[in-house]
Amino acid sequence: MKKVICLLAVVLSLFVLTACKSGEPLVISESDTFVVVKCQTDKSDLTLSKYMDGLSDVFVIEDGMVVSINGLENASDWSHVWMLYTDDSELSNSAWGTIEYEGKVYGSAVSGAESLIVKNGCVYIWVYQEF
């Protein structure tokens, strides 16, 4: 039994390392309303929506806007929507709102997933917020 558990741990570790090396997004669902995307890519002109392309079962994008994450959709009256925050200081604006995650402050993204160019090592956080 211990060998099986060790083998599963090794396979899972290899899968995570392979996904990170190949540029696939590392997505962490902190809750139903808080999703973190840690970007690992060597491409310099990749938008966030293209980076998340392989995750259509998690993110639904329509007309350039994320309308649903993990099945939780933006409200039709816009009272609850998915908002994007990042630690990329060039592409965020703290005057539009901030959130804190793991002791670090993230500013509201200055553009949406369709036009926001991702940077290697940056973190992008989707928060389902009420207005």
C-alpha positions as YAML, in Angstrom:
chain: A
units: angstrom
residues:
- id: 1
  name: MET
  ca: [0.00, 0.00, 0.00]
- id: 2
  name: LYS
  ca: [2.83, 2.41, 0.83]
- id: 3
  name: LYS
  ca: [4.39, 1.73, -2.59]
- id: 4
  name: VAL
  ca: [1.13, 2.62, -4.33]
- id: 5
  name: ILE
  ca: [0.81, 5.87, -2.38]
- id: 6
  name: CYS
  ca: [4.44, 6.77, -3.13]
- id: 7
  name: LEU
  ca: [3.95, 5.99, -6.81]
- id: 8
  name: LEU
  ca: [0.82, 8.17, -6.94]
- id: 9
  name: ALA
  ca: [2.70, 11.01, -5.24]
- id: 10
  name: VAL
  ca: [5.53, 10.76, -7.77]
- id: 11
  name: VAL
  ca: [3.12, 10.68, -10.73]
- id: 12
  name: LEU
  ca: [1.20, 13.69, -9.39]
- id: 13
  name: SER
  ca: [4.45, 15.60, -8.81]
- id: 14
  name: LEU
  ca: [5.63, 14.86, -12.34]
- id: 15
  name: PHE
  ca: [2.28, 15.98, -13.74]
- id: 16
  name: VAL
  ca: [2.45, 19.31, -11.87]
- id: 17
  name: LEU
  ca: [6.07, 19.88, -12.92]
- id: 18
  name: THR
  ca: [5.31, 19.03, -16.55]
- id: 19
  name: ALA
  ca: [2.30, 21.34, -16.62]
- id: 20
  name: CYS
  ca: [4.34, 24.19, -15.17]
- id: 21
  name: LYS
  ca: [7.26, 23.67, -17.55]
- id: 22
  name: SER
  ca: [5.03, 23.51, -20.62]
- id: 23
  name: GLY
  ca: [3.39, 26.84, -19.84]
- id: 24
  name: GLU
  ca: [0.06, 25.41, -18.75]
- id: 25
  name: PRO
  ca: [-1.65, 27.56, -16.13]
- id: 26
  name: LEU
  ca: [-1.45, 26.55, -12.52]
- id: 27
  name: VAL
  ca: [-4.93, 27.21, -11.15]
- id: 28
  name: ILE
  ca: [-5.78, 27.15, -7.49]
- id: 29
  name: SER
  ca: [-9.43, 27.29, -6.47]
- id: 30
  name: GLU
  ca: [-9.31, 28.84, -3.03]
- id: 31
  name: SER
  ca: [-13.11, 28.74, -2.88]
- id: 32
  name: ASP
  ca: [-16.09, 28.90, -5.22]
- id: 33
  name: THR
  ca: [-15.63, 32.67, -5.42]
- id: 34
  name: PHE
  ca: [-11.82, 33.06, -5.41]
- id: 35
  name: VAL
  ca: [-9.61, 31.53, -8.12]
- id: 36
  name: VAL
  ca: [-5.86, 32.09, -8.52]
- id: 37
  name: VAL
  ca: [-3.94, 31.68, -11.79]
- id: 38
  name: LYS
  ca: [-0.15, 31.63, -11.40]
- id: 39
  name: CYS
  ca: [1.41, 32.36, -14.78]
- id: 40
  name: GLN
  ca: [4.41, 30.39, -15.98]
- id: 41
  name: THR
  ca: [5.20, 31.06, -19.62]
- id: 42
  name: ASP
  ca: [8.06, 32.14, -21.81]
- id: 43
  name: LYS
  ca: [5.79, 33.83, -24.38]
- id: 44
  name: SER
  ca: [5.82, 37.62, -24.44]
- id: 45
  name: ASP
  ca: [2.55, 38.37, -26.25]
- id: 46
  name: LEU
  ca: [0.14, 35.91, -24.68]
- id: 47
  name: THR
  ca: [-3.17, 37.24, -23.36]
- id: 48
  name: LEU
  ca: [-4.72, 35.87, -20.20]
- id: 49
  name: SER
  ca: [-7.67, 34.43, -22.13]
- id: 50
  name: LYS
  ca: [-5.29, 32.56, -24.50]
- id: 51
  name: TYR
  ca: [-3.26, 31.39, -21.49]
- id: 52
  name: MET
  ca: [-6.45, 29.96, -19.97]
- id: 53
  name: ASP
  ca: [-7.64, 28.44, -23.30]
- id: 54
  name: GLY
  ca: [-7.08, 24.86, -22.17]
- id: 55
  name: LEU
  ca: [-9.31, 25.38, -19.16]
- id: 56
  name: SER
  ca: [-12.68, 25.74, -20.87]
- id: 57
  name: ASP
  ca: [-14.18, 23.43, -18.24]
- id: 58
  name: VAL
  ca: [-13.21, 26.01, -15.58]
- id: 59
  name: PHE
  ca: [-13.40, 29.39, -17.37]
- id: 60
  name: VAL
  ca: [-16.13, 30.42, -19.81]
- id: 61
  name: ILE
  ca: [-15.30, 33.46, -21.94]
- id: 62
  name: GLU
  ca: [-17.86, 35.18, -24.16]
- id: 63
  name: ASP
  ca: [-17.14, 38.27, -26.24]
- id: 64
  name: GLY
  ca: [-13.78, 38.65, -24.50]
- id: 65
  name: MET
  ca: [-15.23, 38.64, -20.99]
- id: 66
  name: VAL
  ca: [-15.08, 35.91, -18.37]
- id: 67
  name: VAL
  ca: [-18.73, 35.15, -17.67]
- id: 68
  name: SER
  ca: [-18.38, 32.00, -15.59]
- id: 69
  name: ILE
  ca: [-15.75, 30.25, -13.48]
- id: 70
  name: ASN
  ca: [-16.32, 26.76, -12.11]
- id: 71
  name: GLY
  ca: [-19.99, 27.08, -13.13]
- id: 72
  name: LEU
  ca: [-20.58, 30.29, -11.14]
- id: 73
  name: GLU
  ca: [-21.90, 32.83, -13.65]
- id: 74
  name: ASN
  ca: [-22.00, 36.62, -13.61]
- id: 75
  name: ALA
  ca: [-25.43, 37.79, -12.50]
- id: 76
  name: SER
  ca: [-27.67, 38.99, -15.33]
- id: 77
  name: ASP
  ca: [-28.27, 42.27, -13.46]
- id: 78
  name: TRP
  ca: [-24.50, 42.70, -12.87]
- id: 79
  name: SER
  ca: [-24.98, 42.62, -9.09]
- id: 80
  name: HIS
  ca: [-22.34, 39.87, -8.85]
- id: 81
  name: VAL
  ca: [-19.49, 39.56, -11.36]
- id: 82
  name: TRP
  ca: [-16.03, 38.06, -11.69]
- id: 83
  name: MET
  ca: [-13.38, 40.76, -11.19]
- id: 84
  name: LEU
  ca: [-9.69, 40.38, -12.06]
- id: 85
  name: TYR
  ca: [-6.77, 41.42, -9.87]
- id: 86
  name: THR
  ca: [-3.03, 41.07, -10.45]
- id: 87
  name: ASP
  ca: [0.35, 41.72, -8.88]
- id: 88
  name: ASP
  ca: [1.62, 43.10, -12.21]
- id: 89
  name: SER
  ca: [2.03, 46.75, -11.16]
- id: 90
  name: GLU
  ca: [2.16, 47.94, -14.80]
- id: 91
  name: LEU
  ca: [-1.22, 46.40, -15.59]
- id: 92
  name: SER
  ca: [-3.13, 47.06, -12.39]
- id: 93
  name: ASN
  ca: [-4.62, 50.06, -10.65]
- id: 94
  name: SER
  ca: [-5.02, 50.08, -6.88]
- id: 95
  name: ALA
  ca: [-7.36, 53.11, -7.12]
- id: 96
  name: TRP
  ca: [-9.96, 50.80, -8.70]
- id: 97
  name: GLY
  ca: [-9.79, 48.39, -5.78]
- id: 98
  name: THR
  ca: [-7.44, 45.91, -4.18]
- id: 99
  name: ILE
  ca: [-7.52, 42.51, -2.56]
- id: 100
  name: GLU
  ca: [-5.06, 40.78, -0.27]
- id: 101
  name: TYR
  ca: [-3.85, 37.23, -0.85]
- id: 102
  name: GLU
  ca: [-1.16, 35.47, 1.16]
- id: 103
  name: GLY
  ca: [0.00, 38.76, 2.67]
- id: 104
  name: LYS
  ca: [0.37, 40.57, -0.67]
- id: 105
  name: VAL
  ca: [-1.87, 43.29, -2.11]
- id: 106
  name: TYR
  ca: [-3.18, 42.91, -5.67]
- id: 107
  name: GLY
  ca: [-4.63, 45.77, -7.74]
- id: 108
  name: SER
  ca: [-7.58, 45.66, -10.09]
- id: 109
  name: ALA
  ca: [-6.50, 44.74, -13.63]
- id: 110
  name: VAL
  ca: [-6.59, 47.64, -16.10]
- id: 111
  name: SER
  ca: [-8.04, 45.43, -18.83]
- id: 112
  name: GLY
  ca: [-9.91, 42.17, -19.21]
- id: 113
  name: ALA
  ca: [-8.68, 38.68, -19.98]
- id: 114
  name: GLU
  ca: [-9.01, 39.18, -23.73]
- id: 115
  name: SER
  ca: [-6.40, 41.98, -23.89]
- id: 116
  name: LEU
  ca: [-4.34, 41.62, -20.70]
- id: 117
  name: ILE
  ca: [-0.84, 40.38, -21.62]
- id: 118
  name: VAL
  ca: [0.40, 37.89, -19.01]
- id: 119
  name: LYS
  ca: [3.89, 37.97, -17.59]
- id: 120
  name: ASN
  ca: [5.90, 35.03, -16.34]
- id: 121
  name: GLY
  ca: [5.70, 34.80, -12.56]
- id: 122
  name: CYS
  ca: [2.72, 37.11, -12.20]
- id: 123
  name: VAL
  ca: [-0.42, 36.10, -10.37]
- id: 124
  name: TYR
  ca: [-3.94, 36.75, -11.63]
- id: 125
  name: ILE
  ca: [-6.81, 36.42, -9.19]
- id: 126
  name: TRP
  ca: [-10.47, 36.14, -10.10]
- id: 127
  name: VAL
  ca: [-12.88, 37.22, -7.35]
- id: 128
  name: TYR
  ca: [-16.66, 36.92, -7.56]
- id: 129
  name: GLN
  ca: [-17.82, 40.21, -6.09]
- id: 130
  name: GLU
  ca: [-21.07, 41.88, -5.21]
- id: 131
  name: PHE
  ca: [-21.84, 45.42, -6.36]
...
